[in-house]
Amino acid sequence: MPVSRISVTFLTIIALLILANFLNAKAQQAHDSASDSTAVDFRGGVEKQTFFLINQYRKSSSLPPLVWDDSIAKVARAHSKDMATGEVDFGHAGFSDRVSHLKTVMTGFRGAGENVLMTTDLEEVAQKAVAVWLRSPHHLENIRGDFNYSGLGVWQDKDGTIYFTQIFMKFVPPPATQEAQAVPPALLTSVGMLAAPNTRAKP
């Protein structure tokens, strides 16, 4: 076979391999995007439902509803993601930092609390998560607490375990006439999960 024909054949094979790799990469990208969208839809649905159930409980207890705040939810979601990816252990590591950050974006800070939970039970996950919190005196104290803003974020790890973080905040912009008065000490409470064994992730 002439050298020129060998060169053309070789170049054709190389071009086909490059095209195949490109198409595979595009297909993987489309798959990843679809998976990300599904994950976002799932997270958003669980977050909204859980938050609704918390407010439903507060209403049944004659307590004012919590106002959803996107800034708080973003911080809560980031903590859930960090727990799910192993960046931090399950718990309240960094709670003070989360509160400090939120104090820079909202004024009139008076107090904060946090509930976390992890579960492998994916059936009616929002309802069961809230039920676990309501059975725990410490979590219930935050849910019933004197807070007016909240945000909730969930994240699912590669094994399917779902991590919840709900941050409760109290913000009361002080009237101009009270700005010089001493601000009462802020109340900070962080509560881990005191759940039944079947709602805990296995070691």
C-alpha positions as CSV (number, residue, x, y, z in Angstrom):
1,M,0.0,0.0,0.0
2,P,1.4,3.5,-0.9
3,V,2.6,5.6,2.0
4,S,0.1,8.3,1.2
5,R,-2.8,5.8,1.6
6,I,-1.4,4.5,4.9
7,S,-1.2,8.1,6.2
8,V,-4.8,8.8,5.1
9,T,-6.1,5.6,6.8
10,F,-4.1,6.4,10.0
11,L,-5.5,9.9,10.1
12,T,-9.0,8.7,9.5
13,I,-8.7,6.2,12.4
14,I,-7.3,8.9,14.7
15,A,-10.1,11.3,13.7
16,L,-12.8,8.6,14.5
17,L,-11.2,7.9,17.9
18,I,-11.3,11.6,18.7
19,L,-14.9,11.9,17.6
20,A,-15.9,8.9,19.7
21,N,-14.2,10.3,22.8
22,F,-15.9,13.6,22.2
23,L,-19.3,12.0,21.8
24,N,-18.8,9.9,24.9
25,A,-17.8,12.9,26.9
26,K,-20.9,14.8,25.8
27,A,-23.1,11.8,26.7
28,Q,-21.5,11.6,30.1
29,Q,-22.0,15.4,30.6
30,A,-25.7,15.1,29.7
31,H,-26.1,12.2,32.1
32,D,-24.4,14.0,34.9
33,S,-26.5,17.1,34.2
34,A,-29.7,15.1,34.4
35,S,-28.5,13.4,37.6
36,D,-27.7,16.8,39.1
37,S,-31.1,18.1,38.1
38,T,-32.8,15.1,39.7
39,A,-30.8,15.6,42.9
40,V,-31.7,19.3,43.1
41,D,-35.4,18.5,42.5
42,F,-35.2,15.8,45.2
43,R,-33.4,18.1,47.7
44,G,-35.7,21.0,47.0
45,G,-38.8,18.9,47.5
46,V,-37.6,17.4,50.8
47,E,-36.5,20.7,52.1
48,K,-39.8,22.4,51.4
49,Q,-41.9,19.6,52.8
50,T,-39.8,19.4,56.0
51,F,-40.0,23.1,56.5
52,F,-43.8,23.1,55.9
53,L,-44.2,20.3,58.5
54,I,-42.1,22.2,61.1
55,N,-44.3,25.3,60.6
56,Q,-47.4,23.1,60.7
57,Y,-46.4,21.9,64.1
58,R,-45.7,25.4,65.3
59,K,-49.1,26.5,64.1
60,S,-50.8,23.6,66.0
61,S,-48.9,24.8,69.1
62,S,-50.1,28.4,68.7
63,L,-46.6,29.5,67.8
64,P,-45.8,32.0,65.0
65,P,-44.5,30.4,61.8
66,L,-40.9,30.6,60.9
67,V,-40.0,32.7,57.8
68,W,-37.9,30.9,55.2
69,D,-34.7,32.7,54.4
70,D,-32.6,31.7,51.4
71,S,-29.3,32.9,53.0
72,I,-29.9,30.6,56.0
73,A,-31.0,27.7,53.8
74,K,-27.8,28.1,51.7
75,V,-25.6,27.9,54.8
76,A,-27.6,24.9,56.2
77,R,-27.4,23.1,52.8
78,A,-23.6,23.6,52.7
79,H,-23.3,22.0,56.2
80,S,-25.4,19.0,55.1
81,K,-23.2,18.6,52.0
82,D,-20.0,18.8,54.1
83,M,-21.4,16.0,56.3
84,A,-22.5,13.9,53.3
85,T,-19.1,14.2,51.6
86,G,-17.1,13.6,54.7
87,E,-15.7,17.1,54.9
88,V,-16.9,17.2,58.5
89,D,-18.2,14.6,60.9
90,F,-21.9,14.3,61.5
91,G,-22.8,16.9,64.1
92,H,-22.5,20.6,64.7
93,A,-18.9,21.3,63.8
94,G,-18.6,24.9,62.6
95,F,-21.9,26.0,64.0
96,S,-20.4,29.2,65.5
97,D,-18.9,30.1,62.1
98,R,-22.2,29.5,60.4
99,V,-23.9,31.9,62.8
100,S,-21.2,34.5,62.5
101,H,-21.5,34.5,58.7
102,L,-25.3,34.9,58.9
103,K,-24.9,37.8,61.4
104,T,-23.0,39.7,58.6
105,V,-25.9,39.4,56.2
106,M,-28.8,40.0,58.5
107,T,-29.2,42.6,61.2
108,G,-30.6,42.6,64.7
109,F,-29.3,39.1,65.7
110,R,-30.7,37.8,69.0
111,G,-30.1,34.0,68.9
112,A,-29.7,30.8,66.9
113,G,-30.2,27.1,67.1
114,E,-29.5,24.1,64.9
115,N,-31.0,20.7,64.4
116,V,-29.2,18.0,62.3
117,L,-30.2,14.5,61.3
118,M,-29.1,11.7,59.1
119,T,-31.2,8.8,57.8
120,T,-31.1,5.9,55.4
121,D,-34.9,5.6,55.4
122,L,-36.1,7.1,52.2
123,E,-39.8,6.4,52.6
124,E,-41.7,9.6,53.5
125,V,-38.4,11.0,54.5
126,A,-39.6,14.5,55.4
127,Q,-42.4,13.2,57.7
128,K,-40.1,10.8,59.4
129,A,-37.4,13.3,59.9
130,V,-39.8,15.7,61.6
131,A,-41.3,12.9,63.7
132,V,-37.8,12.1,65.0
133,W,-37.1,15.7,65.9
134,L,-40.4,16.1,67.6
135,R,-39.7,13.0,69.8
136,S,-36.4,14.5,71.0
137,P,-36.7,17.1,73.8
138,H,-33.6,19.0,72.7
139,H,-34.7,19.2,69.0
140,L,-38.2,20.1,70.0
141,E,-36.8,22.9,72.1
142,N,-35.3,24.5,68.9
143,I,-38.5,23.8,66.9
144,R,-40.6,25.5,69.6
145,G,-38.0,28.2,70.3
146,D,-38.3,31.9,70.1
147,F,-37.0,32.2,66.6
148,N,-38.6,33.9,63.6
149,Y,-36.3,33.0,60.6
150,S,-35.1,29.6,59.5
151,G,-33.6,27.8,56.6
152,L,-33.2,24.1,55.9
153,G,-30.9,22.1,53.6
154,V,-30.5,18.5,52.8
155,W,-27.9,16.5,50.9
156,Q,-27.6,12.8,49.9
157,D,-24.4,11.0,49.9
158,K,-23.2,8.4,47.4
159,D,-24.7,5.5,49.5
160,G,-28.1,7.2,49.7
161,T,-27.9,8.5,53.3
162,I,-29.7,11.8,53.6
163,Y,-28.3,14.6,55.9
164,F,-30.5,17.3,57.2
165,T,-29.5,20.7,58.7
166,Q,-32.1,23.2,59.9
167,I,-30.8,26.5,61.3
168,F,-33.1,28.6,63.5
169,M,-32.5,32.4,63.9
170,K,-33.9,35.3,65.8
171,F,-33.5,38.7,64.2
172,V,-35.2,41.8,65.6
173,P,-34.0,45.0,64.0
174,P,-33.8,47.4,67.0
175,P,-35.8,50.7,66.8
176,A,-33.6,53.8,66.5
177,T,-34.4,54.8,70.1
178,Q,-33.0,51.6,71.4
179,E,-29.8,51.4,69.4
180,A,-27.7,52.6,72.3
181,Q,-29.2,50.2,74.8
182,A,-27.3,47.0,75.8
183,V,-28.1,44.1,73.6
184,P,-29.1,41.0,75.6
185,P,-26.6,38.1,75.3
186,A,-27.4,36.0,72.3
187,L,-28.6,32.5,72.8
188,L,-26.7,29.8,70.8
189,T,-27.9,26.2,70.9
190,S,-26.8,23.4,68.8
191,V,-28.4,20.0,69.0
192,G,-27.4,16.7,67.4
193,M,-29.6,13.8,66.5
194,L,-31.1,11.6,69.3
195,A,-32.9,9.3,66.9
196,A,-33.8,5.7,66.9
197,P,-31.1,3.4,65.5
198,N,-32.9,2.7,62.3
199,T,-32.6,6.4,61.3
200,R,-28.9,6.5,61.8
201,A,-26.4,5.8,59.1
202,K,-24.5,2.6,59.6
203,P,-20.8,3.1,60.5
